[in-house]
Amino acid sequence: MLIYTSHVPTTQRSLTRAATLFHALSDETRLAIVRRLQSGEQCVCDLTDLLDAAQSRLSFHLKVLKDAGLVSDRRAGRWVYYSLERDAFDDLETVVAELKPSARRLQVRATGCD
């Protein structure tokens, strides 16, 4: 998993990782899944009931979150259990911090671009 640090210059790989994370979190259903998983591992059957979503729709959203590295799964018999990947949220926190405007103000040009 790619770890972001403020002293490392932004690379295409880190931009791609940031876009993947933001895309995965850009849907209300996926955000609701993340909220449900904050309290710990959940069975897909419980998520289906809690979110009042069809299993096929929920499976799609869980796949997007899993492909982004935000959740992991484990199989126990016929059920699949999902949990959050803490490292991915650490990455996300760092990405957001890197995007925050600098506290130091840049000089404003008196004229336009030349």
N, C-alpha and C positions, 0 to 999 in steps of 0.2 A: 504494500500500500504506500502511495506517495505521501510523504510528510512535507508540509509547507513550513518554511521558516522565513521570517521577515528579512533576513539578510541575504537570502538566496534570490537571484534575479528570476523573474517570471519566465518560464519556458513554455513552449507550445504544449508539452506534456502536462504541465500544471494547469494551463488554460483548458485543455481538454478535460482533465479531471474535474475542474471547477464546473464546467458546463454540464458534465454528466451528473454531478451531485445536484446542481440546481434544477436540471430537467426532472430528475427523480422526485424532487420535492415540489414540483410546480403544479401538482394536482391535489385537489381537496381530499379525495379518497386516500391518496398515498400519505398525505399529512395526517389524516385521521388514523391510518394504520400505525404510523410512527407514534402518535399520541398513545394509542392503545398498548403499544409495546414498551413504552417508557416504564411501566410498572413491572416488566419482566416478560419472560417467554409466554407465548400464547399459542394454543392449538388453532389451526386454520378453521376448524369447525366453530370455535368460540368467536373468532374474528368475523366469520360470516354472520353469526347471530348478532354480535355487538354492532356491526356496521350495517346490518340489514341489507347485505349485498349478495348477489348470486355468486356461487363459488367460482364460476368461470371468469366473472368480472374481477373478483378478488384475486384470483390466481394471476391474471394479467398484471395487476398493480404490484403484487408481491414479487413477480419476476422482474419488473422494472427496478424495484428497490433492491432486490438481490443482485442484479446485474451491475448496479451502481456501487455495490459493496456496503450498502447501508443496513441490510439485514442478512442474517444467516438462517439456515434451516437445519433441522435434524428430523429424521424419520424414526418413529416409534410405532411399530406395527403398521396399521393402516393409516395412521395420522401423521401429519407433518406439523412440527412446532417451529415457530419463528421467534427470533430475538434480534435486538439491535446490535450493531457492530460499533462499539464505542470509539475505536480508532477512526472510523469514517466520520464521526461527528467531531472528533478533534481536528481532522483535516478540514472539515467544513468551517469550523470556528476560525481556523487560521486563514482560510480563503477569504472569509468575510473581513477579518482584521486587515488583510492585505489590500482589500478594496476600499477601506475607509480612507477618506481624504486626509491628506497630511495636515497636521496641526500648524505647520509652518506655511505661511501664505507666500505664494509666488508673486513676484512683481508683475503688475499689469502694464502691458505695453500701451504707450500713448497713441500709437498708430496701429493700423491693421497689419496683416501679413504682407510682406514685400517680397 
